[in-house]
Amino acid sequence: MENFAYQNPTRILFGRGQIAALATELPAQARVLLLAGGGSIKENGVHAQVMQALGTRVVKEFWGVEANPDYDTLMRAVALVQAEKLDWILPVGGGSVLDGAKFVAAAALYPHDPWTILTERAARVTAALPIGAVLTLPATGSEANGAAVISRRSIQEKLAFISPHVFPKFSVLDPETTFSLPARQVANGIGDAFCHVIEQYLTFPAHAAVQDRFAEGILRTLVEIAPRTLAHPTDYDTRANFVWAATTALNGWISVGVPQDWATHVIGHELTALHGIDHARTLAVVLPSLLQVERTAKRAKLLQYAERVWDLRDGSEDARIDAAIARTRAFYESLGIKTRLADYQVPAATAAEVARRLAARGLTAFGDRGLITPAKVEQILRAAA
């Protein structure tokens, strides 16, 4: 196991009725930016609960944060924060709203061009406004980590930043706020969380038994509860386990002391930037193909994954690896998520274009072993056609 330092400063308030805790979690004199998406939180009553809990605090609302939050949209929120001298950011929504809140919190205090937070590796976020969150769509784990992914549609970019300064101070996770989600969003959330675990687990052995068992437990839980929570969206216990699985998939527990990959995400982000495909659906396209292309480098963990997640113990090693990759693809398909580029009308030329874009950005050797080159990216996407 590798050396590590671990700290997660986010306070989690989990369960029914926890939105009321905003009344005590936020300072009484807080000047709050409420950041939200398209308005579903008004339809399902979450907005009313939030406003009741906020009481007499100064609250300015900013609506319209997109799935894959857009830089230009978020910069308007930054301007509102600065003009109104707001000092807390309260995203109410899913991972995109939370990611957007992290960028707003950092950009509001950033002394340089905010775009460099995303584009320059040497850029450092040294301060951010405090964030509290109300999660309504489990998927990204953004409610308990310091990462955010931001798109800039005007130039077809989708980039990430990570900073300890943008961990939410607290996050409210009430499974009942997710009951009204469309099935497509629930399926995307399950698929996203599943791939988050894979990126931290399906690399190469690091003698990290606790992390491996945690990861395998989350994967098996997602596989087990996926059909139930899709079929019975108001089953509290099943939905509660989904919400918590998505959080633990990316709150740092399973990544400490082990190698991480994230190649599937890097490639998937390009597909979203170029073709507007849902994030989780890009992962479903890339992951099975990447596992096939990288099966030699990932052999030991693929065999472990086959046995411990899919109960595949019979047959040759290659047959078990084949079956594990097939089960992975079938799992995404069972969620209603297609796993081929052809399903999204993506032209064959995209494979070379993604490889070119990543090379231009200096991503010429990435993944858990640094084996993913532009040529490999093109091979992976051509195999995913």
N, C-alpha and C positions, 0 to 999 in steps of 0.2 A: 504494500500500500504506500502511495506517495505521501509526503508531508502535506499538511493542509492547515489552514486557519478557517474556522467557521463561525459566523455570527449572522443571525437573522433577526433584525430589530423590529419586524412587523408584528404588532399585536393582532391576533385573530379573534374576532367575535363571531362565533359560529352558532347558527340555529335560528329557530323561529323567533320573530319579534326583536331581533337584535338591532334593527335599524333605529329603534328608540335610544340605543346607547350613544348615538351621535350627540345627544343632549349633554352628555358628560365627557365624551372623548374630545370634542372640540372646545377650545377656550371660549369663554362667554363673550369675549370681545373680538373674536375672530371675524375677519372680513373675508368672505368665502366666495370663490368662483365655483359654481356648480357646473360641471362639464358633462354633457350628455350627447347621445346620438340622435336618432330620428324621431323620438317621441313615444316609443312603446312604454316607457316607464310612467307616462301619464295614463295610458290605457289600463295598465295592470295595477295601478294604485301605489306603486313604489314611490313616485314623485311626491305624492301627498304625504306618505309616511315620513319621507326625508324632510320635507318642509315643516311638518309638525315638530319633528325632533330638533330642527335648527332654531325654532322659536323666533326670538327677536333679533338674531344676528343679522348683520348686513350680508345679503346674498345677491350676487349677480349671476345670471344664468347664461350659459353659452351652449347653443344647440347645434347639431349638424355635424358632429364628428363622425367621419365615415368609417366603414370597415376598411382596414389598412389606412389608418389616419393620415390625412394629407398635410404636408408641411405648410402649405399656403393657408389652409383652413386654421391650423393651429397657431400660426403667426397672428391671425386676427384675435385669437383668444389671449395671446401674450400681450397684445396691445391693450386689450380690455383690462387685464390684470394691472398693467403699469399705469393706465389712465385712472383707474379707480382705487389704486393703492391697496389691492387685495393681498392678503397674507396667508391664505390657506387655499389649497386646491382640493376639490371634492368631486372626483369622477364617480358617476353613477351609471353603470353599464357593464359591458364586457371588456375583453382584453384590449380591444382597439381604443376604447375610451380611456382605459387605464394607461395604456402606452402613451396616448396623446397627452394625458395629464402629466406624465413624467417629463415629457419634452417641454410642456408649458412651464412646469415648475423650475426646470433648469434654465430654459431660455430667458425667462423673465429676469434672471439675475446675471446672465452671461454677458461679459463685457465685450465680446467679439461678435462676428457674424454668426448667428445661431446655426446656420447650415453646417458650419465647421464642426459642430458637436457630432455630426454624423459622418462627415467626409474625411476629417483629418485625424489620423491615428494618434498624433501628438496632442490633440485637443483634450483638455481635462475639465470636467465639470467639478468645480470646487465648492459650489453652494447651490442650493435649490430651496424653493419654498416648500413647506411641509405639505404632505399629501395624506388625506384620509380617503378611503375607498368604500363604495358599496357595490359589490359584484353582483351582476344579474345574468352573466353568461359564463359558465365555467369552460375553460379551454387553455388559456395561455399561461396561467400561473402568475400573471403580472401583479396580482394582488399581494404577492409575498416574495418579490424579487426586485432587483435593481436594473432590470433590462427593459428596453423598449425598441420597437421596430416602427419606423416612420417611412411613409411613401412620399414621393414628390412627383405627382402624375405629369406635371408639365414637362419634365425631362425624363420620364420613365425610369425612376430610381426607387429602390426600396432598401433602406439601410438601417442598421441597428446601432445603439450605443448602450453602454453599461456604466453605471456609477452607483457607489454606495449611498450617495446623497439623495437618490430618488426612490429608495425603498419607501413604501407607504409607512406612515407612523402606525396606522391601524387599518384593518380591512374588515368590513362586515360581510359575512357569508351566510345569507339566509336562503336555504334551498327553495323555499316557497316562492321567492322572487323569480325563479327559473321555470315555474310550472307552465307559463304561457308562451314559452319559446317555441318557434316553429321547429318542426322535426329536422329540417336541414341544418339549422344552427346547432341543435343538440348533437347531431351526427358529426358535424365539423368539429365540435368541441371534443368529442370522444376521440376522433381521429388525430387531432392536434396533440392532445395529452399523451396518447399512445406513442406518437413519434418523439415527443419530448423525452420520454423514458428511454426509448431505443437509442437516441443520440448519446445518452450518458452511459448506457449499459452494453450495447452491442458493439464493442470495440475490440479490446484484447485483455486477457486476464491480468489483474493487478493484485490478486490475493486480498480482495476486499469483500469478504463474505457477507458482512452486514449490508453493505451497499447493494450487492448483487441480490440478496434476498428481499430487501426493500423494493428494488426495481421490479423483480419478478412478481412480487405480491401486487404491485400497482398494475402491471400488465395483465395479470390473471383476473384481477378485480374488474378492470375495464372490459375485458372479453366477456366476463360473466354477466355484468350488469347492463351492458349495452343494449341487448334486445329488450330487456325489461323496462329500462327507463325510456326507450323510444316508444314502446307499446303502452306504457302506463306513466305518462309524464307527471301525474300528481301523486304517485307513490312516494311518500316523503322519504322513507328509509333508503330506497334505491337511489333516488335523486341526491340525497345527502352524501351517499358514498361516492357518487360521480363527482360532486362538487369538491369533496375532500381529495379524491384521487387526482383531479386536475391540479389542485394546489400543490400537493406533495410531489407531483411529477416535476415541478420546476421551482421548488423553494430552496434548493441547495442540498437537501439531505442525501440524495443518491449520487451527487456529483463529486463529493469530497473524496480526495485521495485516489481518484480513478481517472483514466484518460477519457476525453470526450471527443465526439466526432463533429457534429453540426454541418456536415457536408450536404445532407439532404435539405436542410433549411437554406443554406447558401444558394443552392441550385434552385430550390423552390421559390425563393424570393424573386429570382429573375423571371420566372414564369408569371408570377403575379404582376410584376412591373411591366412586362411586355404585353401580356394578354388578359390581365384583370381576373385571373382565375382565383377562386377562394383559396386562402392560404392552406387550409387543411387538405384541400384537393390536390394542390401541387405536391404536398408531401406524399400523398397516396400514389401519385404517379411516379415520383422519384425513388421512394424507399425500396420497393421490391426490386427495381432494376439495379439500384446501387448495391444492394446486398448480393445480387447475382454477379455483378462485375467484380466486387471486392470479396468474393467468397473465400478465396485463398488467404488473404490477410486477416479476415474475420473468422476463420474456420473454427478455432477453439470456442469462441463465444457463440457462434452460430449453433454448434452442437449442444452447448449448454442451454441456449435459448430453446432449441428444439425439444430438449428433454424436460426442462423445468417449466416452460410456459405452455407448450403444446402437447406434452406427454408423449413425445415421439422417441421411442427407445429401441425399436426393432428395425432391421435392415442395415445396409451399409451406411457408413458415415455420409457419403455423398447423397444417398437416397434420403437420409434424414434432413440434410441441409436443403435439398430440393423441396421436401415436404414442408419444412418450416417457412421457407420463402413463399411457397404456394399458400400456406395457411395465412400468412401476413396479408397477401393480396386479397384472399377470400374474406378476411375480416373486414377490410375496408369496403369491399363490394357489398358485404352484408349490411353495412351502414347506409347503403345507397350512394356510396362515393366511388365513382369510376376511377380506374387506375391506369388508363392508357391516354397518351396525348391525343390520339385520334378522337377520343370521346369529347375533347374540348376544342376540336377543329384547329389544333395547333399545327402549322405547316412544318414540314421536315427541316426547312432551313433554320428553324429556331434552335436546333441543337448546336449548330456552328455559331450562331449569333450569341447564345448564352456563353459559350466557351470564350468567344472573343471579348465579351463584356467583362467577364471575370479576369481574364488575362490583363486587360487594360487597367483594371483596378489593382493589379499586383497579386491577385489570388491565383498563383501558379503551382502551389503545393500545399493543399490543406487537407482537412480530415484528421482522424485520430493518429495516423502515422505519417501525415504529410504526403500521401500517395495520390491524392486527387489532383490531377493536372488538367489543364484545358482539354487535352486530348481525351482524358478519362471522362470529363464532363460530357463531351460530345458523344462518346461511346455509351454512357449511361442513358442519355436522352434518346439516342437512336434506338437503344434496346427497349425504351419505354414507349416507342411509337405505337 
